[in-house]
Amino acid sequence: MGLEDKIPQGVLLTTVEGIFGWMRQASFWPATFGLACCAIEMMTYGAPRFDAGRWGQEVFRASPRQADLMIISGRVSQKMAPVLRQVYDQMPNPKYVMAMGVCASSGGMFNNYAIVQGGDHIVPVDMYVPGCPPRPDMLIDAMFKLRKQIVMKRPIGDHELEELEAQEKAALEAMATHEMKGLMR
């Protein structure tokens, strides 16, 4: 016998963070950063067969100032890394990053000096989509996981900016994936 038994029917209890998270869950406006073959699969994600518009994500933004999700799809070269960081810095908070494909996640089969060995060396990545290239349904699954893990549980309030800056700093200072020891070796 809790509080729920004493409240009349038709009354909903929630938190302000829960309401804002519920409203934000369908408001991803991705900034496209298509660099290689994964970009074709990302375009297919917005096409009629997979229809990203069902979840409010049909608006792929060409301007980073209007986007809150960056999808890195393809391999990141050393020349493109500063551009990637500049686009990320131009995005308003809250901003999220998804690394789509093996090349964006870990450099893929290109283990040489010209390719950055993962997008997490340049920007903090929130979600990784495996595959070479990953199918659009894998991108849909990653979008739902990103919603559940980050957007729905993200707090609001006065200290939101400090928390975002601390998370970004911690993610950039974290050890790179290829330097980790243990089960990965």
C-alpha positions in Angstrom: 0.0 0.0 0.0 1.8 3.0 -1.3 1.0 6.5 -2.5 -0.4 5.1 -5.7 -3.4 3.6 -3.8 -4.4 7.0 -2.3 -4.3 9.0 -5.5 -7.6 9.2 -7.5 -7.7 7.5 -10.9 -6.5 9.6 -13.8 -3.7 11.4 -12.0 -0.2 10.8 -13.4 2.9 11.1 -11.2 6.3 11.8 -12.8 9.3 14.1 -12.5 10.0 17.2 -14.5 13.1 15.5 -15.9 10.9 12.6 -17.1 8.5 15.0 -18.9 11.4 16.8 -20.6 13.1 13.5 -21.5 9.8 12.2 -23.0 9.5 15.4 -25.1 13.1 15.2 -26.2 13.1 11.6 -27.3 11.7 12.3 -30.7 13.5 15.5 -31.4 16.8 14.2 -32.8 17.9 16.3 -35.7 21.1 14.6 -37.0 23.9 16.4 -38.6 25.2 14.3 -41.4 28.9 13.6 -41.5 29.0 11.0 -44.3 32.6 10.2 -45.1 32.6 6.8 -46.9 30.3 3.9 -47.8 28.4 4.0 -44.5 26.9 7.3 -45.6 24.9 5.3 -48.2 23.3 3.2 -45.5 22.6 6.4 -43.5 20.8 7.8 -46.5 18.8 4.6 -46.7 17.8 5.1 -43.1 15.9 8.2 -44.2 14.4 6.6 -47.3 10.8 5.3 -47.4 11.6 1.6 -46.6 13.1 2.4 -43.2 11.5 5.8 -42.8 13.3 7.7 -40.0 10.3 10.1 -40.0 8.3 7.7 -38.0 10.4 8.7 -35.0 10.7 12.4 -35.7 14.2 12.1 -37.3 13.5 12.9 -40.9 15.2 16.3 -40.7 18.8 15.7 -41.5 20.4 19.1 -40.9 23.2 20.5 -43.1 24.0 23.2 -40.5 25.6 22.0 -37.2 23.9 24.9 -35.4 20.5 23.3 -36.0 21.5 19.7 -35.1 21.8 17.8 -31.8 23.1 14.5 -33.1 26.2 13.9 -35.2 26.4 10.6 -37.1 30.0 9.9 -38.1 29.6 7.4 -40.9 32.8 6.3 -42.5 36.5 6.5 -42.0 37.9 9.8 -40.5 41.2 10.9 -42.1 43.8 13.0 -40.4 42.8 15.9 -42.8 39.1 15.6 -41.9 39.6 15.3 -38.1 39.8 19.1 -37.5 36.7 19.6 -39.6 34.9 17.0 -37.5 35.9 18.7 -34.3 34.8 22.1 -35.7 31.4 20.8 -36.7 31.0 19.2 -33.2 32.0 22.5 -31.5 29.4 24.4 -33.5 26.6 22.2 -32.4 24.5 23.5 -29.5 24.1 21.6 -26.2 22.8 19.0 -25.6 24.7 17.2 -28.4 25.3 13.5 -29.0 27.6 11.6 -31.3 27.1 8.3 -33.0 29.9 6.4 -34.7 28.4 4.4 -37.5 30.5 1.6 -38.9 33.8 -0.1 -38.0 35.9 2.7 -39.5 34.2 5.4 -37.5 34.4 3.3 -34.3 38.0 1.9 -34.5 39.6 2.8 -37.8 38.5 -0.5 -39.4 40.8 -2.3 -41.8 42.7 1.0 -42.4 45.5 0.7 -39.8 47.8 3.4 -41.2 49.0 6.9 -40.6 46.3 8.6 -42.7 43.2 7.3 -40.8 42.2 8.3 -37.3 41.8 5.0 -35.4 38.3 5.8 -34.1 36.1 8.9 -33.8 36.5 8.8 -30.1 40.0 10.3 -30.5 38.4 13.5 -31.8 35.0 13.9 -30.2 33.3 12.0 -27.3 31.2 9.2 -28.8 27.9 8.2 -27.1 26.9 5.3 -29.2 28.7 2.9 -31.5 27.0 1.1 -34.4 29.0 -2.0 -35.5 29.2 -3.4 -39.0 30.9 -2.8 -42.3 28.7 -1.2 -43.4 25.9 -1.4 -40.8 22.4 -1.9 -42.1 19.8 0.9 -41.6 17.9 -1.3 -39.1 21.1 -1.3 -36.9 21.1 2.5 -37.0 17.4 2.4 -35.9 18.3 0.1 -33.0 21.2 2.5 -32.0 18.8 5.5 -32.1 16.4 3.7 -29.7 19.3 2.7 -27.4 20.6 6.3 -27.4 17.1 7.5 -26.5 16.9 5.1 -23.6 20.4 5.5 -22.2 21.0 9.2 -22.6 18.1 11.4 -23.6 15.4 10.0 -21.2 17.7 10.0 -18.2 19.4 13.4 -18.8 18.9 15.8 -16.0 17.9 19.4 -16.4 18.5 22.4 -14.2 21.2 25.0 -13.3 24.1 22.6 -13.3 23.4 21.1 -16.7 26.2 22.9 -18.6 28.8 22.0 -16.0 27.8 18.4 -16.1 28.0 18.3 -20.0 31.5 19.9 -19.9 32.7 17.5 -17.3 31.4 14.5 -19.3 33.0 15.8 -22.5 36.3 16.4 -20.7 36.2 12.9 -19.1 35.4 11.3 -22.5 38.2 13.0 -24.3 40.8 12.2 -21.5 39.7 8.5 -21.4 42.0 5.9 -22.8 41.5 5.2 -26.4 39.9 1.9 -27.3 43.0 0.4 -29.0 45.1 1.2 -25.9 42.9 -0.8 -23.5 44.2 -4.0 -22.1 42.3 -7.1 -21.0 39.6 -8.9 -22.9 40.1 -6.9 -26.0 43.7 -8.2 -26.6 
